[in-house]
Amino acid sequence: MKRTRESYQSVRPGVLEPEVLPPDAPDPWIEKLAWLMDQSIPVGRWRIGLDGIIGLVPGLGDLIGAAISAVIVAAGVRAGLPRSAIARMVANVAIEAVVGVVPFLGDLFDMAWKANTRNVEIFREALKGKRSRARDSAFVAGLVLALAAILSIPIVAIVLLLQL
């Protein structure tokens, strides 16, 4: 028996097919990818995803996770999201990738941070026009300033040591 759209909707009411999705919703595959990477595996009362498992592979795990996360960011770029939202999404992936490099504790952070889920939420809000560009820009600027401060500490220490 071949199903028509009407019979499909009667079997699964409320399910929207891709061509009738509201314009302010990300593609369903983006949400599925984020769920797979961040929440697909129940562990007690918590949920982790493949990102946490992949991140356990030394060296390549965090790189592979960041590359998969970049697919969601690229979808945001293709959808025409504001630059501030894209920058915030990139920052989320960067935070997860950089902290994830730390053995064991970084992997625990990866499992808790859930950059993909955060980025889908940013995607959704930006499509609806409910995303604060100023807030996203301030977050990214603060992150850049913090990184600059962290990188300047060794330089200042070397300069001070050379002056002794």
C-alpha positions in Angstrom: 0.0 0.0 0.0 1.4 3.3 -1.1 1.1 6.1 1.5 -0.1 9.5 0.6 0.8 12.6 2.6 -2.7 12.7 4.1 -2.5 9.1 5.3 1.0 9.7 6.7 -0.2 12.7 8.6 -3.2 10.7 10.0 -0.8 8.0 11.3 1.6 10.6 12.8 -0.4 13.7 13.5 1.7 16.8 14.2 4.7 15.6 12.2 5.7 18.2 9.6 7.2 17.1 6.4 10.3 19.1 5.3 8.4 21.1 2.7 5.9 22.3 5.2 8.3 23.2 8.0 7.9 26.7 9.3 10.6 29.1 7.8 12.0 29.8 11.3 13.0 26.1 11.9 16.5 24.7 11.1 16.6 21.7 8.8 15.6 18.5 10.7 18.9 16.8 9.9 20.8 19.6 11.8 18.7 18.9 14.9 19.3 15.2 14.5 23.0 15.7 14.2 23.2 17.8 17.3 21.1 15.2 19.2 23.3 12.4 18.0 26.5 14.2 18.9 25.3 15.6 22.3 22.4 13.6 23.8 21.9 10.2 22.1 23.3 8.0 24.8 21.6 7.8 28.2 24.0 7.4 31.1 22.0 7.2 34.3 20.2 10.5 34.7 22.5 12.2 32.2 22.7 12.1 28.4 25.9 12.2 26.4 26.4 11.8 22.7 28.9 10.5 20.3 31.0 13.7 20.7 31.9 12.6 24.2 32.9 9.1 23.0 34.8 10.4 19.9 36.6 12.9 22.2 38.1 10.0 24.1 40.3 9.1 21.2 43.6 10.9 21.9 44.6 13.6 19.4 42.1 13.0 16.6 38.9 12.7 18.7 38.5 16.4 19.4 39.4 17.4 15.9 36.8 15.0 14.5 34.2 16.3 16.9 35.0 19.9 16.0 34.8 19.1 12.2 31.3 17.5 12.7 30.3 20.5 14.8 31.4 22.8 12.0 28.7 21.2 9.7 26.1 22.9 11.9 27.9 26.2 11.8 28.2 25.9 8.0 24.4 25.3 7.8 23.9 28.5 9.8 26.1 30.4 7.3 24.1 28.9 4.4 20.8 29.9 6.1 22.0 33.5 6.3 22.2 33.8 10.1 23.7 37.1 11.4 27.5 37.2 11.8 27.2 37.6 15.5 25.2 34.4 15.8 27.8 32.6 13.6 30.6 34.0 15.7 28.9 32.7 18.9 28.5 29.3 17.3 32.1 29.2 16.3 33.1 30.3 19.8 31.0 27.4 21.3 32.8 24.9 19.1 36.2 26.4 19.8 35.6 26.3 23.6 34.7 22.7 23.4 37.6 21.8 21.1 40.2 23.7 23.1 39.1 22.5 26.6 38.5 19.0 25.2 42.3 18.7 24.5 42.9 18.3 28.3 43.0 14.6 29.1 39.9 13.2 31.0 38.7 16.6 32.4 38.4 18.0 28.9 36.3 14.9 27.9 34.0 15.5 30.9 33.7 19.1 29.9 32.8 18.1 26.3 30.0 15.9 27.6 28.6 18.7 29.7 29.1 21.7 27.4 27.1 20.3 24.4 28.2 22.9 21.8 26.0 21.3 19.1 22.8 21.6 21.2 23.7 25.2 22.1 24.4 26.0 18.4 21.1 24.6 17.3 19.4 26.8 19.9 21.3 29.8 18.6 20.3 28.7 15.0 16.6 28.5 16.0 16.6 31.9 17.8 18.5 33.7 15.0 16.0 32.4 12.4 13.2 33.7 14.5 15.0 37.1 15.0 15.0 36.6 18.7 18.8 36.5 19.1 20.5 39.5 20.6 23.3 40.5 18.3 24.9 42.7 21.0 24.9 39.9 23.5 26.5 37.5 21.1 29.1 40.1 20.0 29.9 40.8 23.7 30.4 37.1 24.4 32.8 36.7 21.5 34.6 39.9 22.4 35.0 38.8 26.0 36.3 35.4 24.9 38.9 37.1 22.6 40.0 39.4 25.5 40.3 36.5 27.9 42.3 34.6 25.3 44.6 37.6 24.8 45.0 38.0 28.5 45.9 34.3 28.9 48.4 34.5 26.0 50.0 37.7 27.4 50.8 36.1 30.8 53.8 34.1 29.5 55.1 37.1 27.5 54.9 39.4 30.5 56.6 36.8 32.6 59.5 36.4 30.1 59.9 40.1 29.9 60.0 40.4 33.7 62.5 37.6 34.0 64.8 39.1 31.4 64.8 42.4 33.3 66.2 40.7 36.4 
